[in-house]
Amino acid sequence: MNVVFRVDSSSAIGTGHVMRCLTLAKQLKQKNANISFICRECKGDLINFIKDNGFTVYILPKIMISEADNNAIFKWYKENWKQDVFETQHLLEKHIHSVDFLIVDHYELDEKWESKLKPFTKKLMVIDDLANRKHVCDVLLDQNLYLNYEERYKNLVSSECRQLLGPNYVLLRDEFIEASRQKRIRNGEIHNILVFFGGTDPANETVKALDALVLLDNNIKINVVVGSSNKRKDEVREYCDRYPNFFFHCQVSNMAELMNEADVAIGAGGTTTWERCYLGLPSITIIVADNQVELTNAVSKFRATINLGFSHEVTSNQIFEAVKDLIEHPKKVQLLSECASKLVNQEIVNTYPVANAIMEELK
């Protein structure tokens, strides 16, 4: 079975799309699927990281856009989606003569792109969480929790489309599944705080959080994680070097271990939300992108995280006060942990339900 992922990453796009595709790719590889990726070369992309994980990557040409404008790449896709179709089709015909599943994870591609590529694959799958455009696909995955998640795609996909919706379909790396077997029962005390705002953190929320945490008792261990695509990683490293209880980590492979050790996390919404919930890690969430709003609001309403709101409205002092409140109220920390754990069914997630659904589609 030949499975092809069409996914991009960059300093502007972020790394989350690639990371969740890599998780699914590894699960499918265990089921003897042949996996390859088609990615466009961009500044801050994860193409080499995908290769380092043992997968073939066919590279689309780099586009000429202004690097000063973070929205330039999104505008390019809207205006040049036909070019992307042509270049993707060329790679499929040249390198992969028979595609069983084409999996698309890309906010800027929609039914127009999908309808052009569908003849080149037996099945087409879309990974989405915006529900803001129509799709032409056989399978749709949205692993997030929303107050109306079962109805979100009602008018956006055909009635024949198989919809995999909700956190029981969350894509989690094997390190998290292994870590869940040593999952901690937290007593609410805070001695270890994890800070992680995704692979790129373009708004520099990491430093904002650190400005808050330096005001705390220095007996609390602070683990700070950044991605290799973070433009300010050297600044963050230098910041951590100034304090004996701050520990800097870059592009880690043991995130599950760091989460299991933590008593509370400070970070963005998105896929990391489910990693924290899966391990019952209490969290303070700051929204750094529009696509995180619905998810963060929903998880907050289930009392599984503390939602501080949009990043541009959150100050270091607000972060400090939120952490201080949790330190003073351990029962609140315990409740956050219990509510987070209830949002993800570990028994279901551990069976690779998305990979199983893909295999079933090809029977």
C-alpha positions in Angstrom: 0.0 0.0 0.0 1.4 3.4 -1.1 0.5 6.3 1.1 1.5 9.9 0.2 1.3 12.9 2.6 1.0 16.4 1.1 2.0 18.7 3.9 4.1 21.8 4.5 5.9 23.5 7.3 7.7 26.8 7.7 8.3 29.6 10.1 4.9 31.1 9.2 2.9 27.8 8.8 4.4 26.2 11.9 5.4 22.6 12.5 2.2 21.1 13.8 0.9 19.8 10.5 4.1 17.8 9.8 4.3 16.5 13.3 0.8 14.9 13.3 1.4 13.5 9.8 4.7 12.0 11.0 2.8 10.3 13.8 0.2 8.8 11.4 3.0 7.9 9.0 4.8 5.8 11.6 1.6 4.1 12.6 0.9 3.2 9.0 4.4 2.0 8.5 3.9 -0.5 11.3 1.1 -1.9 9.2 3.5 -2.3 6.2 2.5 0.7 4.2 5.0 2.4 2.0 5.2 6.1 3.0 6.4 9.2 1.2 5.9 12.9 1.7 5.5 15.8 -0.8 6.5 19.1 0.8 7.3 22.5 -0.5 10.7 24.0 0.4 10.1 26.9 2.7 12.2 28.9 5.2 12.1 27.0 8.5 10.6 23.8 7.0 11.0 20.3 8.5 12.0 18.5 5.4 15.3 17.2 6.8 13.5 16.3 10.0 11.1 14.1 8.0 14.0 12.5 6.3 15.8 11.9 9.6 12.7 10.0 10.7 13.3 7.6 7.8 10.8 8.8 5.2 11.3 9.8 1.5 10.4 13.4 0.8 9.7 14.7 -2.7 10.3 18.4 -2.7 8.2 21.1 -4.5 10.1 24.2 -5.6 10.7 27.1 -3.2 8.4 30.0 -4.0 9.6 33.6 -4.2 7.8 35.6 -1.6 8.6 38.3 0.9 10.0 36.7 4.1 9.1 39.9 6.0 5.4 39.2 5.5 4.2 36.2 7.5 1.0 36.1 5.5 2.7 36.1 2.1 2.9 32.3 1.9 -0.8 31.9 2.6 -1.7 34.5 -0.1 0.5 32.6 -2.6 -1.5 29.3 -2.1 -4.8 31.1 -2.6 -3.6 32.6 -5.8 -1.5 29.7 -7.1 -3.2 26.6 -6.0 -3.3 25.4 -9.7 0.5 25.5 -9.8 0.6 23.4 -6.6 -1.7 20.9 -8.3 0.5 20.7 -11.4 3.7 20.3 -9.4 2.2 17.7 -7.0 0.7 15.8 -9.9 4.1 15.8 -11.7 5.8 14.3 -8.6 3.2 11.6 -8.2 3.4 10.6 -11.9 7.2 10.6 -11.8 8.0 8.9 -8.5 4.8 7.1 -7.3 2.9 5.4 -10.1 0.1 4.0 -8.0 -1.2 5.9 -5.0 -3.6 4.1 -2.6 -4.1 6.9 -0.1 -3.2 10.6 -0.6 -3.4 12.4 2.8 -3.6 16.2 2.7 -3.0 18.3 5.8 -3.0 21.9 4.6 -5.2 24.9 5.6 -4.7 26.6 2.2 -5.9 23.7 0.1 -9.5 22.9 -0.5 -12.0 21.1 -2.7 -10.6 22.7 -5.9 -7.1 21.3 -5.3 -8.6 18.0 -4.0 -10.9 17.4 -7.0 -7.9 17.8 -9.4 -5.7 15.3 -7.5 -8.4 12.7 -6.7 -8.1 10.9 -10.0 -4.4 10.1 -9.1 -5.2 8.2 -6.0 -7.6 5.4 -4.9 -8.6 7.3 -1.8 -8.1 10.8 -0.6 -8.0 11.9 3.1 -8.1 15.4 4.5 -6.8 16.3 8.0 -8.4 19.5 9.1 -9.6 21.4 12.2 -10.9 24.6 10.8 -14.2 23.5 9.2 -14.1 26.6 7.1 -14.1 25.2 3.5 -15.5 22.3 1.5 -13.6 19.1 0.8 -13.7 16.4 -1.8 -12.4 13.4 0.2 -13.2 9.8 1.2 -12.0 10.3 4.8 -11.8 13.4 7.0 -10.0 13.6 10.3 -10.5 16.3 12.9 -9.1 15.1 16.2 -10.2 18.1 18.2 -13.0 18.7 20.7 -15.6 21.3 19.9 -19.0 21.9 21.5 -20.6 20.8 18.2 -17.9 18.7 16.8 -20.2 16.0 15.4 -22.0 18.5 13.2 -19.1 20.7 12.1 -18.6 19.2 8.6 -22.2 18.4 7.8 -22.3 20.7 4.7 -18.6 20.6 3.9 -18.1 17.0 2.9 -20.3 14.5 1.0 -22.6 12.1 2.9 -20.3 9.2 1.8 -17.2 10.7 3.4 -16.1 8.8 6.5 -15.6 11.4 9.3 -13.2 10.6 12.1 -14.1 13.3 14.7 -13.1 14.1 18.2 -10.2 13.4 20.6 -10.6 9.6 20.5 -8.9 9.9 17.1 -6.1 12.0 18.3 -2.7 11.3 16.7 -0.2 10.7 19.5 3.4 9.5 19.1 4.4 6.2 20.5 6.4 7.9 23.2 3.2 9.2 24.7 1.5 5.8 24.6 4.6 4.4 26.4 4.6 7.2 28.9 0.9 6.6 29.7 1.9 3.3 31.3 3.9 5.3 33.8 1.4 8.1 34.1 1.7 10.0 37.3 -1.1 10.5 39.9 -0.5 14.2 40.6 -1.1 15.5 44.2 -1.5 19.1 43.1 1.8 20.3 44.4 4.0 22.2 41.9 7.7 21.5 41.8 8.2 21.3 38.0 6.8 23.5 35.3 7.1 22.8 31.5 7.0 25.7 29.0 6.4 24.9 25.3 4.8 27.1 22.7 5.2 24.9 19.6 8.0 24.5 17.1 8.2 28.1 15.9 6.6 30.4 18.6 6.6 33.4 16.2 5.0 35.7 18.9 7.9 34.9 21.4 5.5 33.7 24.1 8.2 31.6 25.6 10.2 34.6 26.8 7.0 36.2 28.1 6.3 33.1 30.2 9.9 33.1 31.5 9.6 36.7 32.5 6.7 35.5 34.8 8.4 32.4 36.1 11.6 34.2 37.3 9.4 35.8 39.9 8.7 32.4 41.5 10.6 30.4 44.1 13.8 29.2 42.4 13.3 25.7 43.9 10.7 25.1 41.2 12.3 23.4 38.2 11.5 25.0 34.8 11.9 23.0 31.7 11.8 25.1 28.6 11.3 23.5 25.2 11.7 25.1 21.7 11.8 23.8 18.2 14.7 24.0 15.9 12.6 26.4 13.7 12.3 28.9 16.6 14.1 32.1 15.4 14.8 33.2 19.0 16.1 29.9 20.3 19.5 31.3 21.1 17.9 34.2 23.0 15.8 31.6 25.0 18.9 29.5 25.7 20.8 32.5 27.0 17.9 33.4 29.2 17.8 29.9 30.7 21.6 30.0 31.3 21.1 32.9 33.7 19.1 30.8 36.2 20.1 27.5 37.9 16.5 26.2 37.9 15.8 26.9 34.2 16.7 24.1 31.8 16.8 24.6 28.0 15.7 21.9 25.5 15.6 22.1 21.7 13.8 19.8 19.2 13.4 17.1 21.9 12.5 13.5 21.3 11.4 13.0 24.9 8.5 15.4 25.2 6.3 12.7 26.8 8.9 12.2 29.5 9.1 16.0 30.2 5.3 16.2 30.4 5.1 13.2 32.8 7.7 14.9 35.0 5.8 18.3 35.0 3.3 19.3 37.5 1.8 22.0 35.3 2.5 23.2 31.7 2.3 26.6 30.1 1.8 26.6 26.3 -0.2 27.2 23.2 -3.3 25.4 22.0 -3.3 22.9 19.1 -2.1 19.3 19.1 0.0 19.8 22.3 -3.4 20.2 24.1 -4.1 16.5 23.5 -0.7 15.4 24.5 -1.2 17.2 27.8 -4.7 15.9 28.3 -3.6 12.3 27.5 -1.1 12.4 30.3 -3.3 14.3 32.7 -1.0 17.3 32.8 -2.7 20.4 34.2 -2.1 23.4 31.9 -2.3 27.1 31.4 -3.1 27.8 27.7 -2.4 30.9 25.7 -4.0 31.2 22.3 -1.4 32.0 19.6 -3.5 31.4 16.4 -7.1 31.7 15.3 -7.5 28.0 14.7 -6.8 27.4 18.4 -9.8 29.5 19.7 -12.6 27.0 19.5 -10.5 24.1 20.8 -9.1 26.0 23.7 -12.5 27.4 24.7 -14.1 24.0 24.6 -11.3 22.3 26.7 -11.5 25.2 29.2 -15.3 24.7 29.5 -14.6 21.1 30.5 -12.3 22.5 33.2 -9.3 20.8 31.6 -7.1 23.9 31.1 -6.9 27.5 32.2 -7.5 29.7 29.2 -5.7 33.1 29.4 -6.9 34.2 26.0 -5.1 35.6 23.0 -1.4 36.0 23.2 -1.4 39.7 22.3 -3.7 40.4 25.3 -1.8 38.3 27.9 0.9 39.8 30.0 3.7 38.2 32.0 2.0 39.4 35.1 -1.2 37.5 34.2 0.9 34.4 33.7 2.6 34.9 37.1 -0.8 35.4 38.8 -2.2 32.2 37.2 0.8 30.1 38.2 0.8 31.6 41.7 -2.9 30.8 42.1 -2.3 27.1 41.2 0.7 26.9 43.6 -1.6 28.1 46.4 -4.5 25.9 45.5 -3.3 22.3 44.9 -6.9 20.9 44.7 -7.5 23.1 41.7 -4.4 21.5 40.1 -5.7 18.1 40.8 -9.1 18.9 39.3 -7.4 20.2 36.1 -5.5 16.9 35.9 -8.6 14.8 36.4 -10.7 16.7 33.9 -7.9 16.6 31.3 -7.6 12.8 31.6 -11.3 12.3 31.0 -11.2 14.0 27.6 -9.1 11.3 25.9 -10.0 7.6 26.0 -6.5 6.0 26.3 -7.7 2.5 25.4 -9.1 3.7 22.1 -6.2 6.0 21.2 -3.7 3.3 21.9 -5.1 1.1 19.2 -4.2 3.6 16.4 -7.9 4.2 15.3 -7.0 6.5 12.4 -4.5 4.0 10.9 -7.0 1.2 11.3 -9.7 3.3 9.5 -7.4 3.9 6.6 -6.6 0.1 6.3 -10.3 -0.7 6.4 -11.0 1.8 3.6 -8.8 -0.2 1.3 -10.3 -3.6 2.0 
